Amino acid sequence: MSLLKKVGAAVGVGAAEVSVRVEGTRFSWGDTVRGTIVVTGGTTDQTASEVKVSVQEHWESVDSDGDREQKYQQHNTVVLATQVALSAGSNQEWQFELQIPEGANPEHDWAIAAHVAIVRGSDRQGATAIEIGFPAELNKVAAALCELADFKLAVSASTNGGIDFDFRPPQGLKKSLDGVRLILRREGADVSGVVEINPQERSLGDVLKSLVKKDRIRHDVRFTAADLACAADTQVPPAVVSQLRALLQPYLS
């Protein structure tokens, strides 16, 4: 092994390469991602102190001065191997299973990322992008609300391990409603949370209350696995529609 090759590999020239194969591209909270990490030896022998894989989150933050910063966070990291000899031109594979974290923000960028720590050399990395969406159970509750009237989703965001859906009422209901929020989280196979009703202001007192959000009417809700069950994932559960109708009926006419 020439000194030139050793020096080159130490800075990444002719070093091992890493790739990530994933079964599927779109996942939700709690889903298991399965795949394979492939490490191909470079032009010289190397040693990896460890091979690990994780669910990688990436987002951009902007401070008060307008400066942008790229941020990364690794979730549910698994070490697949330690003290691995990476012979020149060799090909090694490790299968893995990782769980998508509960509350993962779909607005961020996500990937399955592999990291190979090289002894006395430049670490090697590889990643495959994935998409993360809200769980079907929570989407079903949001869809059930839209069965009552033509509510329009204004905002949806991850919050404290759950989802905050903020809906605007259709034109025909604006005399009685200013909006409806669904603040939901999964608890096992059930969904629990709050239905927050924002009535339309009818007096000066209502307006003053609305300024500090004291006019909101909150109902604790829980939808069981049986309530959420329906013939297909694309169907809206009738039991959930009935529960929401009972809460919103005074504002629907």
DOVO-233256 format. One record per residue (C-alpha): residue number from 1; residue in three letters; x, y, z. Coordinates in pm, whole numbers, m for minus. Layout:
! DOVO-233256
   i  aa      X      Y      Z
 NUM ala      X      Y      Z
...
This chain:
! DOVO-233256
   i  aa      X      Y      Z
   1 met      0      0      0
   2 ser    165    324   m112
   3 leu    202    625    115
   4 leu     24    835   m148
   5 lys   m284    610   m134
   6 lys   m286    621    246
   7 val   m270   1000    248
   8 gly   m539   1025    m18
   9 ala   m775    793    167
  10 ala   m720    988    488
  11 val   m869   1298    325
  12 gly  m1134   1107    132
  13 val   m960   1046   m203
  14 gly  m1000    681   m301
  15 ala  m1173    607     29
  16 ala  m1468    374     91
  17 glu  m1811    475    m41
  18 val  m2144    440    141
  19 ser  m2494    401     m4
  20 val  m2836    350    155
  21 arg  m3115    139      8
  22 val  m3462    181    160
  23 glu  m3777    m26    111
  24 gly  m4037    238     28
  25 thr  m4028    616     11
  26 arg  m4321    748    219
  27 phe  m4372    683    589
  28 ser  m4567    804    890
  29 trp  m4507    836   1265
  30 gly  m4411    506   1424
  31 asp  m4361    327   1091
  32 thr  m4068     89   1061
  33 val  m3821    164    783
  34 arg  m3626   m133    648
  35 gly  m3327   m120    423
  36 thr  m2963   m199    360
  37 ile  m2639    m10    410
  38 val  m2375    m88    146
  39 val  m2009      0    203
  40 thr  m1773    m40    m91
  41 gly  m1400    m40    m23
  42 gly  m1189    223   m197
  43 thr   m843    196   m350
  44 thr   m673    118    m19
  45 asp   m748    m85    294
  46 gln   m919    101    578
  47 thr  m1080     23    913
  48 ala  m1418    151   1033
  49 ser  m1455    192   1408
  50 glu  m1832    178   1362
  51 val  m2109    170   1102
  52 lys  m2434    333   1212
  53 val  m2764    442   1063
  54 ser  m3029    689   1176
  55 val  m3339    882   1075
  56 gln  m3201   1224    983
  57 glu  m3399   1548   1016
  58 his  m3291   1866    838
  59 trp  m3435   2216    853
  60 glu  m3327   2575    808
  61 ser  m3353   2834   1085
  62 val  m3341   3212   1046
  63 asp  m3232   3436   1333
  64 ser  m3341   3794   1406
  65 asp  m3067   3929   1177
  66 gly  m3188   3720    886
  67 asp  m2891   3483    900
  68 arg  m2974   3128    791
  69 glu  m2843   2816    958
  70 gln  m2872   2458    836
  71 lys  m2964   2227   1123
  72 tyr  m2950   1848   1142
  73 gln  m3071   1605   1406
  74 gln  m3027   1228   1414
  75 his  m3308   1013   1553
  76 asn  m3319    650   1667
  77 thr  m2955    580   1578
  78 val  m2853    214   1552
  79 val  m2492     92   1546
  80 leu  m2475   m192   1294
  81 ala  m2111   m295   1329
  82 thr  m1782   m203   1496
  83 gln  m1417   m252   1406
  84 val  m1484   m344   1044
  85 ala  m1202   m412    799
  86 leu  m1277   m233    471
  87 ser  m1050   m403    221
  88 ala   m979   m226   m105
  89 gly  m1254   m304   m357
  90 ser  m1459   m504   m105
  91 asn  m1838   m489    m80
  92 gln  m2020   m530    255
  93 glu  m2387   m496    345
  94 trp  m2584   m452    668
  95 gln  m2961   m471    692
  96 phe  m3139   m239    933
  97 glu  m3475   m147   1083
  98 leu  m3549    204   1212
  99 gln  m3863    362   1353
 100 ile  m3991    700   1239
 101 pro  m4013    925   1549
 102 glu  m4357   1020   1680
 103 gly  m4435   1383   1602
 104 ala  m4193   1408   1309
 105 asn  m4254   1738   1128
 106 pro  m4349   1669    763
 107 glu  m4238   2021    669
 108 his  m3874   1930    741
 109 asp  m3647   1729    514
 110 trp  m3600   1366    615
 111 ala  m3358   1093    513
 112 ile  m3218    761    623
 113 ala  m2852    839    681
 114 ala  m2553    610    726
 115 his  m2227    714    892
 116 val  m1905    515    872
 117 ala  m1636    632   1116
 118 ile  m1295    572    957
 119 val   m991    512   1176
 120 arg   m726    776   1097
 121 gly   m926    893    798
 122 ser  m1218   1097    673
 123 asp  m1556    961    786
 124 arg  m1787    849    507
 125 gln  m2159    916    481
 126 gly  m2451    829    261
 127 ala  m2824    906    270
 128 thr  m3151    841     91
 129 ala  m3435   1094    115
 130 ile  m3776    984    242
 131 glu  m4112   1156    287
 132 ile  m4299   1169    616
 133 gly  m4671   1236    639
 134 phe  m4924   1264    919
 135 pro  m5066    933   1049
 136 ala  m5380    805    879
 137 glu  m5573    801   1209
 138 leu  m5526   1175   1259
 139 asn  m5606   1252    896
 140 lys  m5931   1057    937
 141 val  m6046   1286   1217
 142 ala  m5969   1593   1006
 143 ala  m6158   1439    713
 144 ala  m6455   1367    942
 145 leu  m6479   1738   1030
 146 cys  m6496   1821    660
 147 glu  m6790   1583    625
 148 leu  m6996   1822    840
 149 ala  m6934   2122    615
 150 asp  m6687   2249    359
 151 phe  m6422   2347    614
 152 lys  m6090   2463    465
 153 leu  m5763   2363    628
 154 ala  m5567   2683    697
 155 val  m5271   2544    895
 156 ser  m5146   2201    996
 157 ala  m4835   2159   1207
 158 ser  m4666   1915   1442
 159 thr  m4688   2020   1805
 160 asn  m4567   1834   2115
 161 gly  m4586   1495   1952
 162 gly  m4926   1563   1796
 163 ile  m5088   1767   1521
 164 asp  m5263   2103   1528
 165 phe  m5519   2132   1245
 166 asp  m5668   2481   1207
 167 phe  m5980   2504    990
 168 arg  m6172   2800    846
 169 pro  m6549   2768    804
 170 pro  m6729   2790    468
 171 gln  m6898   3117    378
 172 gly  m7238   2991    489
 173 leu  m7120   2931    847
 174 lys  m6920   3250    903
 175 lys  m7209   3413   1088
 176 ser  m7177   3154   1363
 177 leu  m6818   3029   1338
 178 asp  m6479   3193   1311
 179 gly  m6288   2865   1304
 180 val  m6233   2516   1442
 181 arg  m5908   2360   1564
 182 leu  m5833   1994   1611
 183 ile  m5538   1938   1846
 184 leu  m5477   1566   1826
 185 arg  m5229   1300   1927
 186 arg  m5212    923   1904
 187 glu  m5234    709   2216
 188 gly  m5174    355   2103
 189 ala  m5447    275   1851
 190 asp  m5667    560   1979
 191 val  m5666    932   1904
 192 ser  m5719   1187   2179
 193 gly  m5705   1563   2203
 194 val  m5917   1875   2192
 195 val  m6177   2020   1958
 196 glu  m6152   2397   1996
 197 ile  m6450   2595   1861
 198 asn  m6406   2965   1790
 199 pro  m6755   3120   1771
 200 gln  m6817   3434   1570
 201 glu  m6818   3750   1784
 202 arg  m7164   3900   1832
 203 ser  m7098   4177   2084
 204 leu  m6825   4406   2210
 205 gly  m6773   4165   2499
 206 asp  m6719   3880   2254
 207 val  m6464   4088   2066
 208 leu  m6275   4168   2383
 209 lys  m6275   3801   2484
 210 ser  m6150   3701   2139
 211 leu  m5847   3927   2174
 212 val  m5718   3706   2454
 213 lys  m5876   3388   2315
 214 lys  m6119   3363   2607
 215 asp  m6410   3303   2373
 216 arg  m6286   2959   2265
 217 ile  m6497   2657   2356
 218 arg  m6284   2347   2415
 219 his  m6402   1988   2424
 220 asp  m6179   1698   2523
 221 val  m6226   1414   2277
 222 arg  m6115   1056   2238
 223 phe  m6170    838   1934
 224 thr  m6108    468   1989
 225 ala  m5964    226   1738
 226 ala  m6318     98   1682
 227 asp  m6441    454   1613
 228 leu  m6163    506   1360
 229 ala  m6215    173   1184
 230 cys  m6368    179    836
 231 ala  m6362    m40    528
 232 ala  m6073    146    365
 233 asp  m5813    402    470
 234 thr  m5963    652    225
 235 gln  m6309    635    388
 236 val  m6428    866    665
 237 pro  m6528    687    989
 238 pro  m6903    744   1055
 239 ala  m6856    720   1435
 240 val  m6609   1008   1431
 241 val  m6839   1218   1213
 242 ser  m7122   1160   1463
 243 gln  m6910   1266   1762
 244 leu  m6795   1584   1591
 245 arg  m7147   1664   1473
 246 ala  m7274   1646   1830
 247 leu  m7019   1910   1935
 248 leu  m7066   2143   1639
 249 gln  m7439   2109   1575
 250 pro  m7529   2446   1737
 251 tyr  m7302   2622   1485
 252 leu  m7398   2428   1171
 253 ser  m7746   2570   1113
